Each structure stands twice: as C-alpha cells, then as structure tokens.
Amino acid sequence: MTTRSGPRTAREAERALRAARILDTAGATLVTWGYDKITMEDVARRTNIGKGTVYLHFPTKEALFSMVLVRAQIEVGAHLIHRFREDPEAILPSAVARELYLSQDRWPVIRALLTGDTATLGSMITAVGETRGDLIENRARVVLAYIGLLRGHGLLRDERTVEEQNYMFASTVLGALATPTLLEQQSYPVPDTATRADILADTVRRTLEISAGPEALLAARDEVLPLFDGLLATARDVLAEYLPATR
C-alpha cells in the first residue's frame, strides 16, 4: 500500500486504520444518539481506546464529526458520479434528488443527518464550517455552476435565477426528507421510501426541468462531470489530512 508520498509503513497503516475505526464509531454513535449528546469520551469508550488516542487523531469534537460528514458526502458524491457516467439523464436535478432521497437507506449516517432533528444537521454543518469552511464554500460554488450549466444546455427552465432555482431544489429535497416523520406523528398515511423518492423526483422535474434531446444531455454531462470530480477530489484531500487513503 502506498500514499502520495511513497510506501506506507506498518505504523502509518495502523494509524490510518485506527482513525478509520474512530470515524466508524463516531458515525454509528451519531446514528444512535445525535450530535449534541455525544462526547469524545463516548467515542473513545465505544472504540475501546483511550480518550487521548482519539484526540491524537482528531483534536476536537468538531474536527471529528466534520470528517464524519465529509466521509458521508464522499460516499454519496462517488455514487452520484458513478450514476452520471452510467446514464446521462442521471445529471438532471430530478434524478439527483431521487438518489439523495434513497441514500438514507444505503447509508445510516446520511439518514441520521438528513432525517434527524434539524439541530443535529445544523451542528454538523457548523462543525465543518469551523474546521473547513472552504469545503462548504466550494460545494456551494459547484452546485450553482451545475445549475448554470444545465440551464446553458437548455435542460432547465429560466423564469427564475440560478440562485432561486438552487433554493427551490434544496428546499424541496430537504422538505421531502423531513416530511414523513412529521406526517407519521400526526397519523397521516405515508408511502414507502421508493414511492416517496419517485414523488420527489416528479416534483423537481415539474418545477425545474424542460425536455431536451440526448445530445444536450451528453454535452451537459461532459461539463458536469469535471465539476463533481473536482468537488469529490477536494473532499478526499480534506479527509486524507486525518485519514490517509487506504484504498
């Protein structure tokens, strides 16, 4: 196994694996308890290591859980890029919304972040902002550029600004994620996950998209892929500061 600087020593490999275990534990604890209830002592105890060892890898709780969020974003981002390469229509906001909605079933950490209480998600975003605000700013730029590219290729409506369309997309997805729990608490019937994902995709499609031919989709994909590849590479570089790549 090698790193960017050369062969990995046994000690470096052990350190990387230990950091990965800490992140695994932090993610599992987040799913069970929520961000605000977790302490670094909890993570250390559940990982069966000393608290000082946790701090050796992650100097603050914010640093630790910001990397939990970054790693989850990497997993989702890699999945989206794979879908983009498989099918040009996967670049459309409706398809992205559907994949994001279904991601909560694939990755429990994503479910905890997206469907838990807003305080948990807000705290996690704040943690990333405090440690790597540049990553959040870069992601925002990429998403706006993505919407602009789709508009430029005639795939999106143009009655609203790019910023307004970004808000429409984000608020629709987040609202769809939060709604089932609220409805269940009030005894309203709630469709199964796949049906909810289809409803969300249909809503986004009707709100933002217009029909276009395969040529436009292919041309747009050629420009969208480098945007998301770059965003994923940046996130991986950030994670590698705490967890050198083991692949």
Summary of the structure (lengths in Angstrom):
residues: 247
radius of gyration: 19.5
end to end distance: 8.0
largest distance: 58.4
contacts: 749
relative contact order: 0.14
helix: 79%
strand: 2%
